[in-house]
Amino acid sequence: MKNTITYSVRDTRKQDIINSFFKTLKEERKTRPFITQNEVIEQAAKGSAPRFYVTFENARRFVSLLMRGKRLPIVNKNKVEMYKEIYRRYKARLKDSDKRYKYIILESIIEEPAPSFYIDEETFRGIVYRTLRDTCRKSEHHKAIA
């Protein structure tokens, strides 16, 4: 059985991606009223994210590997970049703070705004399309029941 925390991070990421899509759509339509959905997705996918989408346990595990000079057992280049960014912030904070609060430092870092969603454009597009499709289906279902 999957951990409910993982689902929480995944659900939060999905909602933040949708929010980013609609925010970008709203902003772009002010200057370009006939922008395509693909162009909106391209712009939104390049933007920053409200947080890092990783559980504390995974962040702790991979930061620990990087602290010891080990390679990450991950092939996804986006995830590798994400963990390196978390590690970079962690090292910088560790210098300036009490070492007893390592867990608090890491927890605060993963809740900070991230430079990107650390997913490729196709994954971003798939999340947007699936969510919009599912929302439409739910709406049609509610109309059929009423």
Secondary structure, DSSP 8 states (H G I E B T S, - for coil): ---HHHHHHHHHHHHHHHHHHHHHHHHHHHH-TT--HHHHHHHHHHS-BSS----HHHHHHHHHHHHTT---S---HHHHHHHHHHHHHHHHHHHHS-GGGHHHHHHHHHTS-BSS--S-HHHHHHHHHHHHHHHHHHHHHHHHH-
